[in-house]
Amino acid sequence: MRPTQSPYPATRLRRTRQSAAIRGLVRQNTLTVDDFIWPVFVRSGEGIEEPIPSMPGVLRRSVDKVVDAAREAADLGIPAICIFPYTGLEERTEDCAGAWDPDNHANRAIRAIKDAVPEIAIMTDVALDTYNINGHDGFVEDGEIVNDRTVEALVKMALSQAEAGADIIGPSDMMDGRIGAIRQALESAGHQNVMILSYAAKYASAFYGPFRDAVGASGALTGDKKTYQMDPGNSDEAMRLIERDLTEGADMVMVKPGLPYLDICRRVKTEFGAPTFAYQVSGEYAMIKAAGANGWVDENRVMLESLMAFKRAGCDGILTYFAPAAARLLRGG
């Protein structure tokens, strides 16, 4: 129940807004560099930093340049990066075997970062879409994205990433039962300290378009992902998914996309109290960048305001392509 307060003029709510010093004293939520995970894209080659047209300022990097990005993140105080591999159509197969190849782009990047910047935490993506000739997160059989066979492959993929040195495994596929299977496999293989940040409430969203360009999935995808990603009209289902994944062994959970689903973030934090993350996805990033480039909004202010919204909704952390820029602003640089 909300406490009663004296009527005006005894209560003047503007009193606590009258100066920066006072506003700081009563501020309920604070955004810091510790809140960020920076998603980065790795590709083949050497010495490559390739711009992604639909995500201004974001690059596909070869392994050596991803290491440079990890050094940049560490210097800025960003605690973690998340690695996503870019694969061309010529690298994709129906059996998706590249997903658990110890020498794929992602695993090589993990090892190189751990050698060069051991203090930074590394998160990975577990899904078959960047290795699948069909562009789907799971195997396709007779037009159906099959669940159980996919889970077996995801386990192999997660184990290969753990063996490469990943700190946090991020299953983003939305297959049923994959968290329990991955947790059991990690325990059995001696990777009991590897964490799982489950994409537990991942919606079938139109905000992912630029990301699919970034990982080379746009041209590969056949059909859509509505049979395994969530319907945007549902919220109670998200709570069931969160509860299931926590019960199966997830250490942290994620809502994706971010800003259009802040109501889900708040429900997750309120109902479960577990470490809750959101992904400020590529479409959200691209819209802010485009509006800023056109002078329609103050890009830096809108960026920080959007990130603060996640904290206000109850998130403990945010995956965001703005991480380096926001870190510099928050550090006053």
C-alpha positions as a Markdown table, in Angstrom:
| # | Residue | x | y | z |
|---|---|---|---|---|
| 1 | Met | 0.0 | 0.0 | 0.0 |
| 2 | Arg | 1.3 | 3.4 | -0.9 |
| 3 | Pro | 2.0 | 5.6 | 2.2 |
| 4 | Thr | -0.1 | 8.7 | 2.7 |
| 5 | Gln | 1.5 | 12.1 | 2.2 |
| 6 | Ser | 0.6 | 15.6 | 3.3 |
| 7 | Pro | -1.4 | 17.7 | 0.8 |
| 8 | Tyr | 0.1 | 20.7 | -1.1 |
| 9 | Pro | 1.8 | 22.9 | 0.0 |
| 10 | Ala | 3.2 | 20.8 | 2.8 |
| 11 | Thr | 4.3 | 18.3 | 0.2 |
| 12 | Arg | 6.0 | 19.9 | -2.8 |
| 13 | Leu | 7.4 | 17.0 | -4.9 |
| 14 | Arg | 9.5 | 19.5 | -6.9 |
| 15 | Arg | 11.7 | 20.1 | -3.8 |
| 16 | Thr | 13.7 | 17.0 | -4.6 |
| 17 | Arg | 14.2 | 18.0 | -8.2 |
| 18 | Gln | 15.7 | 21.4 | -7.7 |
| 19 | Ser | 19.4 | 20.7 | -8.3 |
| 20 | Ala | 21.7 | 18.0 | -9.7 |
| 21 | Ala | 23.0 | 17.3 | -6.2 |
| 22 | Ile | 19.6 | 16.7 | -4.8 |
| 23 | Arg | 18.4 | 14.7 | -7.8 |
| 24 | Gly | 21.4 | 12.5 | -7.3 |
| 25 | Leu | 20.7 | 11.9 | -3.6 |
| 26 | Val | 17.1 | 10.6 | -4.3 |
| 27 | Arg | 17.7 | 8.8 | -7.6 |
| 28 | Gln | 16.4 | 5.2 | -7.3 |
| 29 | Asn | 18.3 | 3.6 | -10.1 |
| 30 | Thr | 21.9 | 4.0 | -11.3 |
| 31 | Leu | 23.5 | 2.9 | -14.6 |
| 32 | Thr | 27.1 | 1.9 | -14.4 |
| 33 | Val | 29.7 | 0.2 | -16.7 |
| 34 | Asp | 29.3 | -2.9 | -14.6 |
| 35 | Asp | 25.8 | -3.4 | -16.1 |
| 36 | Phe | 27.0 | -4.1 | -19.6 |
| 37 | Ile | 27.8 | -7.1 | -21.8 |
| 38 | Trp | 29.1 | -6.1 | -25.2 |
| 39 | Pro | 28.1 | -8.3 | -28.1 |
| 40 | Val | 30.9 | -8.6 | -30.8 |
| 41 | Phe | 31.0 | -10.4 | -34.1 |
| 42 | Val | 33.9 | -12.6 | -35.2 |
| 43 | Arg | 34.6 | -13.8 | -38.7 |
| 44 | Ser | 37.4 | -15.6 | -40.6 |
| 45 | Gly | 40.6 | -13.9 | -41.8 |
| 46 | Glu | 43.2 | -11.7 | -40.2 |
| 47 | Gly | 43.4 | -7.9 | -39.6 |
| 48 | Ile | 39.8 | -7.5 | -40.6 |
| 49 | Glu | 37.3 | -4.9 | -39.3 |
| 50 | Glu | 34.3 | -5.0 | -41.6 |
| 51 | Pro | 31.5 | -2.4 | -41.1 |
| 52 | Ile | 27.9 | -3.7 | -40.9 |
| 53 | Pro | 25.8 | -1.2 | -42.9 |
| 54 | Ser | 22.5 | -1.8 | -41.0 |
| 55 | Met | 24.3 | -1.3 | -37.6 |
| 56 | Pro | 26.4 | 1.8 | -37.9 |
| 57 | Gly | 29.6 | 1.7 | -35.8 |
| 58 | Val | 29.4 | -2.1 | -35.3 |
| 59 | Leu | 32.0 | -4.3 | -37.0 |
| 60 | Arg | 32.7 | -7.9 | -38.0 |
| 61 | Arg | 36.1 | -8.6 | -36.7 |
| 62 | Ser | 38.7 | -11.3 | -37.4 |
| 63 | Val | 40.0 | -13.1 | -34.3 |
| 64 | Asp | 43.0 | -10.8 | -33.8 |
| 65 | Lys | 40.7 | -7.8 | -33.9 |
| 66 | Val | 38.2 | -9.3 | -31.5 |
| 67 | Val | 41.1 | -9.6 | -29.1 |
| 68 | Asp | 41.7 | -5.9 | -29.5 |
| 69 | Ala | 38.0 | -5.3 | -28.8 |
| 70 | Ala | 38.3 | -7.3 | -25.6 |
| 71 | Arg | 41.3 | -5.2 | -24.6 |
| 72 | Glu | 39.2 | -2.1 | -25.3 |
| 73 | Ala | 36.3 | -3.5 | -23.2 |
| 74 | Ala | 38.6 | -4.3 | -20.3 |
| 75 | Asp | 40.2 | -0.8 | -20.4 |
| 76 | Leu | 36.7 | 0.7 | -20.2 |
| 77 | Gly | 35.7 | -1.5 | -17.3 |
| 78 | Ile | 33.1 | -3.5 | -19.3 |
| 79 | Pro | 33.0 | -6.8 | -17.4 |
| 80 | Ala | 31.9 | -9.1 | -20.2 |
| 81 | Ile | 31.7 | -9.6 | -24.0 |
| 82 | Cys | 29.5 | -11.9 | -25.9 |
| 83 | Ile | 30.8 | -13.6 | -29.0 |
| 84 | Phe | 28.7 | -14.2 | -32.1 |
| 85 | Pro | 30.2 | -15.8 | -35.2 |
| 86 | Tyr | 29.7 | -14.6 | -38.8 |
| 87 | Thr | 29.6 | -17.4 | -41.3 |
| 88 | Gly | 29.1 | -17.2 | -45.1 |
| 89 | Leu | 26.8 | -19.5 | -46.9 |
| 90 | Glu | 29.8 | -21.6 | -48.1 |
| 91 | Glu | 30.5 | -22.4 | -44.4 |
| 92 | Arg | 27.0 | -23.6 | -43.6 |
| 93 | Thr | 25.8 | -27.2 | -43.7 |
| 94 | Glu | 22.7 | -29.2 | -43.0 |
| 95 | Asp | 24.5 | -31.2 | -40.2 |
| 96 | Cys | 25.7 | -27.9 | -38.6 |
| 97 | Ala | 29.0 | -29.7 | -37.6 |
| 98 | Gly | 30.8 | -26.4 | -37.5 |
| 99 | Ala | 28.9 | -25.4 | -34.4 |
| 100 | Trp | 31.0 | -27.7 | -32.2 |
| 101 | Asp | 34.2 | -27.6 | -34.2 |
| 102 | Pro | 37.0 | -26.7 | -31.6 |
| 103 | Asp | 38.5 | -24.5 | -34.3 |
| 104 | Asn | 35.5 | -22.5 | -35.4 |
| 105 | His | 35.7 | -18.7 | -35.3 |
| 106 | Ala | 34.0 | -18.4 | -31.9 |
| 107 | Asn | 36.1 | -21.1 | -30.1 |
| 108 | Arg | 39.3 | -19.6 | -31.5 |
| 109 | Ala | 38.3 | -16.2 | -30.3 |
| 110 | Ile | 37.5 | -17.5 | -26.8 |
| 111 | Arg | 41.0 | -19.0 | -26.5 |
| 112 | Ala | 42.7 | -16.0 | -27.9 |
| 113 | Ile | 40.9 | -13.6 | -25.6 |
| 114 | Lys | 41.5 | -15.8 | -22.6 |
| 115 | Asp | 45.2 | -15.7 | -23.4 |
| 116 | Ala | 45.4 | -12.0 | -23.9 |
| 117 | Val | 42.7 | -10.5 | -21.6 |
| 118 | Pro | 42.0 | -13.2 | -18.9 |
| 119 | Glu | 40.2 | -10.8 | -16.6 |
| 120 | Ile | 37.2 | -10.3 | -18.9 |
| 121 | Ala | 34.3 | -12.7 | -18.8 |
| 122 | Ile | 33.3 | -14.3 | -22.1 |
| 123 | Met | 29.8 | -15.2 | -23.0 |
| 124 | Thr | 28.9 | -17.3 | -26.0 |
| 125 | Asp | 25.8 | -18.0 | -28.2 |
| 126 | Val | 24.4 | -21.5 | -28.4 |
| 127 | Ala | 22.2 | -22.0 | -31.4 |
| 128 | Leu | 22.6 | -23.6 | -34.8 |
| 129 | Asp | 21.5 | -20.7 | -36.9 |
| 130 | Thr | 24.9 | -19.3 | -37.9 |
| 131 | Tyr | 26.0 | -22.8 | -39.0 |
| 132 | Asn | 22.8 | -24.1 | -40.5 |
| 133 | Ile | 22.3 | -23.9 | -44.3 |
| 134 | Asn | 18.6 | -23.3 | -43.5 |
| 135 | Gly | 19.3 | -20.4 | -41.1 |
| 136 | His | 17.3 | -21.9 | -38.3 |
| 137 | Asp | 18.3 | -22.4 | -34.7 |
| 138 | Gly | 17.6 | -26.1 | -35.0 |
| 139 | Phe | 17.7 | -28.9 | -37.5 |
| 140 | Val | 15.0 | -28.8 | -40.2 |
| 141 | Glu | 13.3 | -32.1 | -41.1 |
| 142 | Asp | 10.5 | -32.2 | -43.6 |
| 143 | Gly | 9.9 | -28.5 | -43.0 |
| 144 | Glu | 9.8 | -28.9 | -39.2 |
| 145 | Ile | 12.4 | -27.5 | -36.8 |
| 146 | Val | 12.9 | -30.6 | -34.6 |
| 147 | Asn | 13.5 | -30.3 | -30.9 |
| 148 | Asp | 15.3 | -33.4 | -29.4 |
| 149 | Arg | 17.8 | -33.9 | -32.1 |
| 150 | Thr | 18.6 | -30.2 | -31.9 |
| 151 | Val | 19.2 | -30.4 | -28.2 |
| 152 | Glu | 21.8 | -33.1 | -28.6 |
| 153 | Ala | 23.7 | -30.8 | -31.0 |
| 154 | Leu | 23.3 | -27.8 | -28.7 |
| 155 | Val | 24.9 | -29.9 | -25.9 |
| 156 | Lys | 27.9 | -30.6 | -28.1 |
| 157 | Met | 28.2 | -26.9 | -29.0 |
| 158 | Ala | 28.0 | -25.8 | -25.4 |
| 159 | Leu | 30.7 | -28.3 | -24.4 |
| 160 | Ser | 33.0 | -27.2 | -27.1 |
| 161 | Gln | 32.7 | -23.6 | -25.9 |
| 162 | Ala | 33.2 | -24.5 | -22.3 |
| 163 | Glu | 36.3 | -26.5 | -23.2 |
| 164 | Ala | 37.6 | -23.4 | -25.1 |
| 165 | Gly | 37.3 | -21.4 | -21.9 |
| 166 | Ala | 33.9 | -19.7 | -22.0 |
| 167 | Asp | 32.6 | -18.4 | -18.7 |
| 168 | Ile | 28.9 | -18.0 | -19.6 |
| 169 | Ile | 27.0 | -20.2 | -22.0 |
| 170 | Gly | 24.0 | -18.4 | -23.7 |
| 171 | Pro | 21.5 | -20.8 | -25.2 |
| 172 | Ser | 19.4 | -18.6 | -27.5 |
| 173 | Asp | 17.6 | -21.4 | -29.5 |
| 174 | Met | 14.4 | -21.7 | -27.5 |
| 175 | Met | 14.3 | -25.5 | -27.8 |
| 176 | Asp | 12.5 | -27.4 | -25.0 |
| 177 | Gly | 14.7 | -29.1 | -22.4 |
| 178 | Arg | 18.0 | -27.7 | -23.6 |
| 179 | Ile | 19.0 | -26.0 | -20.3 |
| 180 | Gly | 18.7 | -29.2 | -18.3 |
| 181 | Ala | 20.6 | -31.2 | -20.9 |
| 182 | Ile | 23.4 | -28.6 | -21.1 |
| 183 | Arg | 23.7 | -28.3 | -17.4 |
| 184 | Gln | 23.9 | -32.0 | -16.9 |
| 185 | Ala | 26.6 | -32.3 | -19.7 |
| 186 | Leu | 28.6 | -29.4 | -18.2 |
| 187 | Glu | 28.6 | -31.1 | -14.7 |
| 188 | Ser | 29.5 | -34.5 | -16.1 |
| 189 | Ala | 32.4 | -32.9 | -18.1 |
| 190 | Gly | 33.9 | -31.1 | -15.1 |
| 191 | His | 32.6 | -27.7 | -16.1 |
| 192 | Gln | 30.5 | -27.1 | -13.0 |
| 193 | Asn | 31.6 | -23.5 | -12.7 |
| 194 | Val | 30.5 | -22.5 | -16.2 |
| 195 | Met | 27.4 | -20.4 | -16.0 |
| 196 | Ile | 24.2 | -20.5 | -18.1 |
| 197 | Leu | 22.5 | -17.3 | -19.1 |
| 198 | Ser | 19.4 | -18.6 | -20.7 |
| 199 | Tyr | 17.5 | -16.7 | -23.4 |
| 200 | Ala | 14.5 | -17.9 | -21.6 |
| 201 | Ala | 11.9 | -15.4 | -23.0 |
| 202 | Lys | 13.0 | -14.8 | -26.6 |
| 203 | Tyr | 10.2 | -13.4 | -28.8 |
| 204 | Ala | 9.7 | -14.0 | -32.5 |
| 205 | Ser | 10.4 | -10.3 | -33.1 |
| 206 | Ala | 10.9 | -8.1 | -36.2 |
| 207 | Phe | 13.6 | -6.2 | -34.3 |
| 208 | Tyr | 16.3 | -8.8 | -35.1 |
| 209 | Gly | 16.8 | -7.9 | -38.8 |
| 210 | Pro | 20.2 | -6.1 | -38.6 |
| 211 | Phe | 21.6 | -8.9 | -36.4 |
| 212 | Arg | 20.8 | -11.5 | -39.0 |
| 213 | Asp | 22.7 | -9.3 | -41.5 |
| 214 | Ala | 25.6 | -9.2 | -39.0 |
| 215 | Val | 25.9 | -13.0 | -38.7 |
| 216 | Gly | 25.1 | -13.8 | -42.3 |
| 217 | Ala | 21.7 | -15.4 | -41.5 |
| 218 | Ser | 19.4 | -13.2 | -43.6 |
| 219 | Gly | 20.0 | -14.9 | -46.9 |
| 220 | Ala | 20.0 | -18.4 | -45.4 |
| 221 | Leu | 16.8 | -18.3 | -43.4 |
| 222 | Thr | 13.9 | -20.2 | -44.9 |
| 223 | Gly | 10.5 | -19.4 | -43.4 |
| 224 | Asp | 10.2 | -17.9 | -39.9 |
| 225 | Lys | 11.0 | -18.8 | -36.3 |
| 226 | Lys | 7.5 | -18.6 | -34.9 |
| 227 | Thr | 7.3 | -22.3 | -34.0 |
| 228 | Tyr | 10.0 | -22.0 | -31.4 |
| 229 | Gln | 10.4 | -18.3 | -30.5 |
| 230 | Met | 7.6 | -16.7 | -28.4 |
| 231 | Asp | 4.5 | -15.0 | -29.6 |
| 232 | Pro | 4.7 | -11.2 | -28.9 |
| 233 | Gly | 1.2 | -11.3 | -27.5 |
| 234 | Asn | 2.1 | -13.6 | -24.5 |
| 235 | Ser | 3.4 | -12.7 | -21.1 |
| 236 | Asp | 2.3 | -15.5 | -18.8 |
| 237 | Glu | 4.0 | -18.0 | -21.1 |
| 238 | Ala | 7.3 | -16.1 | -20.5 |
| 239 | Met | 6.9 | -16.7 | -16.7 |
| 240 | Arg | 6.5 | -20.5 | -17.4 |
| 241 | Leu | 9.6 | -20.5 | -19.5 |
| 242 | Ile | 11.6 | -18.6 | -16.9 |
| 243 | Glu | 10.5 | -21.0 | -14.1 |
| 244 | Arg | 11.4 | -24.0 | -16.2 |
| 245 | Asp | 14.9 | -22.8 | -17.1 |
| 246 | Leu | 15.7 | -21.8 | -13.6 |
| 247 | Thr | 14.5 | -25.2 | -12.4 |
| 248 | Glu | 16.7 | -26.9 | -15.0 |
| 249 | Gly | 19.8 | -25.1 | -13.9 |
| 250 | Ala | 20.0 | -21.7 | -15.5 |
| 251 | Asp | 22.0 | -19.3 | -13.3 |
| 252 | Met | 20.6 | -16.2 | -15.1 |
| 253 | Val | 17.8 | -15.5 | -17.5 |
| 254 | Met | 17.3 | -13.1 | -20.3 |
| 255 | Val | 14.4 | -11.3 | -22.0 |
| 256 | Lys | 14.9 | -10.5 | -25.7 |
| 257 | Pro | 14.2 | -8.0 | -27.3 |
| 258 | Gly | 14.6 | -5.3 | -24.6 |
| 259 | Leu | 12.7 | -2.0 | -24.7 |
| 260 | Pro | 9.5 | -3.4 | -26.3 |
| 261 | Tyr | 9.4 | -6.0 | -23.5 |
| 262 | Leu | 10.2 | -4.1 | -20.3 |
| 263 | Asp | 6.9 | -5.3 | -18.8 |
| 264 | Ile | 8.3 | -8.8 | -19.1 |
| 265 | Cys | 11.6 | -7.8 | -17.5 |
| 266 | Arg | 9.7 | -6.3 | -14.5 |
| 267 | Arg | 7.5 | -9.4 | -14.1 |
| 268 | Val | 10.5 | -11.7 | -14.2 |
| 269 | Lys | 12.4 | -9.8 | -11.6 |
| 270 | Thr | 9.4 | -9.4 | -9.3 |
| 271 | Glu | 8.2 | -13.0 | -9.5 |
| 272 | Phe | 11.5 | -14.8 | -9.4 |
| 273 | Gly | 14.2 | -12.5 | -8.1 |
| 274 | Ala | 16.8 | -14.3 | -10.2 |
| 275 | Pro | 19.6 | -12.4 | -12.0 |
| 276 | Thr | 17.7 | -10.9 | -14.9 |
| 277 | Phe | 19.2 | -9.5 | -18.2 |
| 278 | Ala | 17.8 | -8.0 | -21.3 |
| 279 | Tyr | 19.2 | -7.7 | -24.8 |
| 280 | Gln | 18.9 | -4.3 | -26.4 |
| 281 | Val | 18.8 | -5.9 | -29.9 |
| 282 | Ser | 20.1 | -4.8 | -33.2 |
| 283 | Gly | 16.8 | -3.2 | -34.4 |
| 284 | Glu | 16.7 | -1.1 | -31.2 |
| 285 | Tyr | 20.3 | 0.0 | -31.7 |
| 286 | Ala | 19.8 | 0.8 | -35.4 |
| 287 | Met | 16.7 | 3.0 | -34.7 |
| 288 | Ile | 18.5 | 5.1 | -32.2 |
| 289 | Lys | 21.6 | 5.4 | -34.4 |
| 290 | Ala | 19.5 | 6.4 | -37.4 |
| 291 | Ala | 17.5 | 9.0 | -35.5 |
| 292 | Gly | 20.7 | 10.4 | -34.0 |
| 293 | Ala | 22.4 | 10.6 | -37.4 |
| 294 | Asn | 19.4 | 12.5 | -38.8 |
| 295 | Gly | 19.5 | 15.0 | -35.9 |
| 296 | Trp | 16.0 | 13.9 | -34.8 |
| 297 | Val | 17.2 | 13.0 | -31.3 |
| 298 | Asp | 20.2 | 13.6 | -29.1 |
| 299 | Glu | 21.8 | 10.2 | -29.7 |
| 300 | Asn | 23.9 | 10.1 | -26.5 |
| 301 | Arg | 21.1 | 11.2 | -24.2 |
| 302 | Val | 18.6 | 8.8 | -25.8 |
| 303 | Met | 21.2 | 6.0 | -25.6 |
| 304 | Leu | 21.7 | 6.5 | -21.8 |
| 305 | Glu | 18.0 | 7.0 | -21.2 |
| 306 | Ser | 17.2 | 3.8 | -23.0 |
| 307 | Leu | 19.7 | 1.9 | -21.0 |
| 308 | Met | 18.4 | 3.3 | -17.7 |
| 309 | Ala | 15.0 | 2.0 | -18.6 |
| 310 | Phe | 16.3 | -1.5 | -18.3 |
| 311 | Lys | 17.6 | -0.8 | -14.8 |
| 312 | Arg | 14.3 | 0.8 | -13.8 |
| 313 | Ala | 12.4 | -2.3 | -15.1 |
| 314 | Gly | 14.5 | -4.5 | -12.7 |
| 315 | Cys | 17.3 | -5.8 | -15.0 |
| 316 | Asp | 20.7 | -6.6 | -13.4 |
| 317 | Gly | 22.5 | -6.2 | -16.7 |
| 318 | Ile | 22.1 | -5.4 | -20.4 |
| 319 | Leu | 23.5 | -6.8 | -23.6 |
| 320 | Thr | 24.0 | -3.7 | -25.7 |
| 321 | Tyr | 26.0 | -2.7 | -28.8 |
| 322 | Phe | 26.2 | 0.8 | -27.1 |
| 323 | Ala | 28.5 | -0.7 | -24.3 |
| 324 | Pro | 31.7 | 1.1 | -25.3 |
| 325 | Ala | 30.1 | 4.4 | -26.1 |
| 326 | Ala | 28.0 | 4.3 | -22.9 |
| 327 | Ala | 31.0 | 3.3 | -20.9 |
| 328 | Arg | 33.0 | 6.3 | -22.1 |
| 329 | Leu | 30.1 | 8.7 | -21.3 |
| 330 | Leu | 29.6 | 7.3 | -17.9 |
| 331 | Arg | 33.4 | 7.5 | -17.2 |
| 332 | Gly | 33.3 | 11.1 | -18.4 |
| 333 | Gly | 35.5 | 10.4 | -21.4 |
